[in-house]
Amino acid sequence: MQRLIEGVHKFRVEAFGRYRDLFHKLAHEGQHPQTLFITCADSRVLAELITQSQPGELFVVKNVGNIVPPASATGRTNSTSAAIEFAVEVLGVHDIVVCGHSQCGAMGALMRGGVDGALLPHFSRWLELAAPVRDVVNTLYFHLSAEAERQRAAEEENVLFALGNLLTYPCFQARLADQQLNLHGWFYRIGTGELFAYDPVGGQFQPLLPPAETKPA
């Protein structure tokens, strides 16, 4: 905790000054992000760092496993669905990115059959929203025997599952019909810093940047 407090002090003394005018503008004019960025709560996945975005540019939603519930998901509260509606209807974002990542603990737990519902009741119910991902992997990737390979397949399929669920929201359907909204599926490799984007034509994730641009000169 002391390290966090020291970080806050450093931000106020050093970093805030570099963004003073920007924060002043954002405070008076409000936020107008162009992109809703849905990613995992994993501490190694930082949307603003990965994309080098400035304050006010991304509306970031982080949850365990970057899961997007379908619009029909039941429950008294659903913060992810609430954020989706707010970003689309109120903020009017133009792009939605769902970014999965390697070594995802949630997808690993999903492929191992879930978690102890008595010990982790909320996590267990949340994870089961992505049960169709496990079914897809067991059906289409039955030839993969290594646990790491099956988990990677689940991590990528979970991004596609999220994109499909986004299409169930009425606010998305209306904006897509008007061609005012674009959906993007990304996958981030923690160990290398590489980003891959799903290509619906080729049916696979391709490097977001050409090879020459992913390596330092």
Number of C-alpha atoms within 10 A of each C-alpha: 6 7 8 9 10 10 12 14 13 12 13 10 10 11 12 15 12 10 13 11 11 14 16 11 13 14 10 8 9 12 15 16 18 17 23 25 21 29 27 23 16 17 6 10 20 15 19 15 9 12 10 10 11 11 14 16 15 22 23 18 20 19 16 16 26 27 27 24 21 19 13 9 11 9 6 5 8 11 11 17 18 10 17 24 17 16 24 19 13 11 18 18 22 18 17 23 19 26 28 30 26 18 17 20 16 25 31 19 14 20 20 12 13 17 17 10 11 8 9 11 12 10 15 17 13 17 20 15 14 24 16 13 24 23 13 16 21 16 10 10 15 10 10 14 9 8 12 13 12 20 25 18 21 28 29 23 19 29 28 20 22 22 20 15 16 22 16 14 17 12 16 20 14 13 17 15 9 9 10 13 18 14 17 17 23 23 23 22 14 14 9 8 10 16 21 19 19 19 15 11 6 8 8 11 16 15 16 17 13 9 9 8 9 14 9 5 5
